[in-house]
């Protein structure tokens, strides 16, 4: 008998040396997303400012959007300004009565309405009523790929759709600011004279003693800037929806919230600059 041949153990596979892979681009960090969106918002604002002076100007679209924004904001603005002016007049009247300066009630309340309350009321109504509609309209066009089709045909969506809407919000904001200022002043006058026993002569005299023409200018300037902000934010969120129809609804909510936050921040800056540049009357 022959001895059995020795069984060789199975050879171990040679260790594979991992190939060196070149690192690819890192995915963008979520922390940078707000900064990126802020930059895109400013880029859209700059693109709209440039497209205003390009031809052809969409005059028909501008008129239609102007009428739409005005129709949905005139009545709410007038109705909101009456109690707003009344609350300011009652609060200021109560404060001046405690200080023994009832003769300055009219001037203080009217200045508060013209400089602060009126532009903010107009901007909030435009952002809530017209801005949400603009955002929903552009967002629905985006998910239906209408904007992509316009770009393929060589038509700029910014010049064709965004510019008329932004100009419409700015124009309506300036005009509504005058309406809200007048209605709020009349409401404050009525509640101060009727409910607090003030005299019409003292109300008007204090207004003429404290108010000046730049107070009206800053109110109109605020309304113009606030209208621009409301239109730009609504257009930006409408052009960048996420997740189909549900994303359009989320974009509408986000546009209103973002606009409110920007309005109060910009209002604080403009008020601080105005108080530093324009001296008070008689100062």
HELIX and SHEET records of a PDB file:
HELIX    1   1 UNK A   30  UNK A   32  5                                   3    
HELIX    2   2 UNK A   33  UNK A   51  1                                  19    
HELIX    3   3 UNK A   59  UNK A   99  1                                  41    
HELIX    4   4 UNK A  102  UNK A  104  5                                   3    
HELIX    5   5 UNK A  105  UNK A  112  1                                   8    
HELIX    6   6 UNK A  113  UNK A  117  3                                   5    
HELIX    7   7 UNK A  118  UNK A  125  1                                   8    
HELIX    8   8 UNK A  126  UNK A  131  3                                   6    
HELIX    9   9 UNK A  132  UNK A  143  1                                  12    
HELIX   10  10 UNK A  146  UNK A  152  1                                   7    
HELIX   11  11 UNK A  157  UNK A  157  1                                   1    
HELIX   12  12 UNK A  158  UNK A  162  3                                   5    
HELIX   13  13 UNK A  163  UNK A  190  1                                  28    
HELIX   14  14 UNK A  191  UNK A  195  3                                   5    
HELIX   15  15 UNK A  200  UNK A  210  1                                  11    
HELIX   16  16 UNK A  213  UNK A  239  1                                  27    
HELIX   17  17 UNK A  244  UNK A  277  1                                  34    
END                                                                             
